[in-house]
Amino acid sequence: MTAMNWYLIHTKPRQEKCALQNLEQQGYECYLPLLPAEKLRQGTVTVADEALFPRYLFIRLGRGDSALSWTPIRSTKGVSRMVCFGTEPAKVGDTLIALLQAAGQDGEAAPRRLFNAGEQVMLTDGAFAGIEGIYQMADGERRAMVLIELMSRPVQVRVAPSALRKLG
């Protein structure tokens, strides 16, 4: 029986899932921790899984005659290289992988938000373009609530999330 260890793979930009799929098709055991995140696509907010550690994934490998060859990893589509310290591939502890896997199975994680309540934003489109405001919340109808100052009074306006930009 070959001793198996987890190692770290550095992927090409935004190709973590591609590298994962191609490595698994070659018979390697891999793990890519994902996190739901809000994304702005074609003017609407959607939730999509993105890598918890962008450009990295974990691979479980053994050494010895019965282990899979490490040679094809480098030329796998989506893979940039194996992470090494000097000439030795960087080992990742089984405990860390187990903790990440357990955290990922604890039910639904709240998606990472595009905007958080209280954040300073700039309106970039529409009648209020160029005005700074404070993001309040998403109102559930593909709109966002923003507090702006209009004629020396705070006013709530509803705008499309695509019409907002974070400040600072």
N, C-alpha and C positions, 0 to 999 in steps of 0.2 A: 504494500500500500504506500502510495506516494504522499508525502506531507504537502498539504495544500495551504497556500497563503493568498491573501488579498493584496493586490497591487493597484497602482494608480495609472490611468491612461489619460493623456492630454489629447483632446480632440481638436479638430479644425473648428473655426468659429461657427456656432449654431448648428453643429453636426453631431451633437451628442446622441440623438436618437438614431441617426443613420449609422454611426459607429457601433452602437449597441446592437442594432439589428444585424449588421454584417458580421460582427464577432460571434453572436449567438448562432447564426447560420453555419459558422465554421465549427461549432461545438463547444465554444468557450462559455463558462459561467460568468455572467456579468451582472452588475447592479448599477442602476442610474436612479438616484433619489430625485423625485419630482415634487414640485410645489405648485398649486394652482395660483395663477396670477391674472389680474385683469389686463386686457390688451385692447387697444383702440384699433378696430379693423373696419375700414370703409365707413367711418363716422359713428360706429356703434361699439359699445363696450361689450366684450366677450370674455369668458374665462377660459384659459388654456393652461395646460401643464407646461412648466418650464423647469429646466435643470436647477436643482438646489445649489449645485456648484457648477456654474457655467464653464464649459470647455473641459470638464472632467467626468470620468466614470470609473468604476471599480471593476477589476477583473480578477477571478480566482484561478490561480495557476499552481501547478506542481512542478517538481524537478525530478529528473530520473528518466529511465527508459520507458516507463509506462505512461508518462505524462504527455500531453499534447505539446507539439513543438511551439516555441515562442516566436519563431521566425516570421510566420505570416502576419503577426499582429501589426508590425510597422507598416506594411503595405496594404492594410485593410482600408477600404473606403471610409472616410470620416475620421480616421485616426491620424493624429499628428506624430505622436511619439509616446513611449513609456516614460514616466517620470522617474528619474534616477538621482541618487545622491552620489556624486562621483561616477563610478562605473557600476554601482549596485542599484538595481531597481528598488524603488521606494515601497517598503512593505507597509500595509495598513492593518492595524489590529482587528481581529475577529470581533472584539467587544464593540468597537466603534461601528462596524457594519451592522451588527445585531441591534444596536441602539437606533441607528438610522432606519433600519427596516421596521422595528417596532414602532417608532414615531410615525412612520408612513402608513402604518396599518391601524392607527388609533382613531380611525374614522376620518371624517372630512375636515381637513385643515381649512381655516378661513383664507380666502384668496388674498394675495398681496394686492393692495389697492393702487389704482392710478393716482388718486388724490385722497388725502386724509382730511377729516374735519379740522378746521382751524388753519389749514395751509394757505399761504398767500398765493394767489393766482392772478394772471393777466388775461382779460378777455381779448381774443384775437380776431373775432369775427362778429358781424352784425352791428346793430346800432350802438352797442357799448364797447366796440373795439378800442383797445388802448387803455381801458379803465382797469385799475387794480381792484381786487376784491378778496374776500375770504371764502374759501370753499366750505359749504355747510354739509351737504350730503347728496347722494344720488336720490332722485325722487321716484325711481322705479319705472319711469316711462321713457327710458333712454334719454333722460335729461339730468342735469345737475343743478343743484340749488347753490347760488352764490350770493353773498352779502356784499353789496357795493354801497358807496356813499353817493347819494344823488340829492342835490340841492340841500346840503348839510344834514341829511337824514339817512339813516341806514335803510336800504331797500333790498328785499330778496328778489332775485331774478332767476328764471329758469332758462338754462342754455344747454346746447348740445356739448357733451364732453370734448368733442373735437374742436370746440371754440375756446378751449382753455389751455393755458400753458403755466407750468409751475414757475414761481419766482424763487431765486436764491437757491 
